């Protein structure tokens, strides 16, 4: 059985996109749509190179560790993320 993948939103519909592959700043990630920075809190950190889902060089992920509720990424200018109204 072959299943179709869901369509992604058109780029103009994106409200934020953090790529997490650019680990040049070990404590922040920058959204490529509006430039909003997310600051890593607690034990949040980038994975090692090739630590992302594909395992390919240049593919990273974010590791939130195991401490519940104390590791996260804070977007200071994040009001735009509250779409509930």
C-alpha positions in Angstrom: 0.0 0.0 0.0 1.3 3.4 -0.9 0.0 6.4 1.2 0.2 10.0 0.0 2.0 12.3 2.3 0.0 15.4 3.5 0.7 18.5 1.6 2.7 21.2 3.3 1.5 24.7 3.7 2.6 27.1 1.0 5.6 29.2 2.1 3.5 32.3 2.3 1.2 30.6 4.9 4.1 29.7 7.2 4.2 31.7 10.5 7.5 30.4 11.6 10.2 27.8 10.7 13.2 26.9 12.7 15.7 24.7 10.9 17.8 23.5 13.8 20.6 22.5 11.4 22.5 25.7 12.0 24.3 25.2 15.3 26.6 28.2 14.9 25.1 29.7 18.0 24.8 27.0 20.6 22.1 28.7 22.7 19.6 30.1 20.0 17.8 29.1 16.9 16.5 31.7 14.4 13.2 31.4 12.5 13.8 31.8 8.7 10.3 33.3 8.1 10.4 36.4 10.3 13.8 36.2 12.0 12.5 35.5 15.5 15.0 34.0 17.8 14.3 31.1 20.1 16.5 30.9 23.2 17.4 27.4 24.5 16.5 27.0 28.2 17.6 24.4 30.7 19.5 21.5 29.2 18.2 22.1 25.6 21.0 21.7 23.1 21.7 20.8 19.5 22.5 17.2 18.7 25.9 16.3 17.2 26.3 16.7 13.5 24.5 13.9 11.7 22.3 13.5 14.8 19.1 14.4 13.0 16.5 12.0 11.6 18.3 11.3 8.3 21.7 10.7 10.0 23.3 12.6 7.1 26.2 15.1 7.7 24.7 18.5 8.3 21.5 17.1 9.7 21.0 18.0 13.4 18.2 17.9 15.9 17.4 19.6 19.2 17.8 17.5 22.3 15.5 18.5 25.2 17.0 16.1 27.6 15.0 14.2 30.2 14.2 16.9 32.8 10.4 17.4 32.5 9.2 21.0 32.2 12.6 22.6 32.6 14.0 22.3 29.0 12.4 24.3 26.2 12.9 26.9 23.6 11.6 30.4 24.4 10.5 32.7 21.6 10.5 36.1 23.2 8.5 37.7 20.4 6.2 34.7 20.2 2.8 36.4 20.4 2.4 35.6 16.7 2.4 31.9 17.6 -0.9 32.2 19.6 -3.4 31.7 16.8 -6.2 30.7 19.2 -7.3 34.3 19.4 
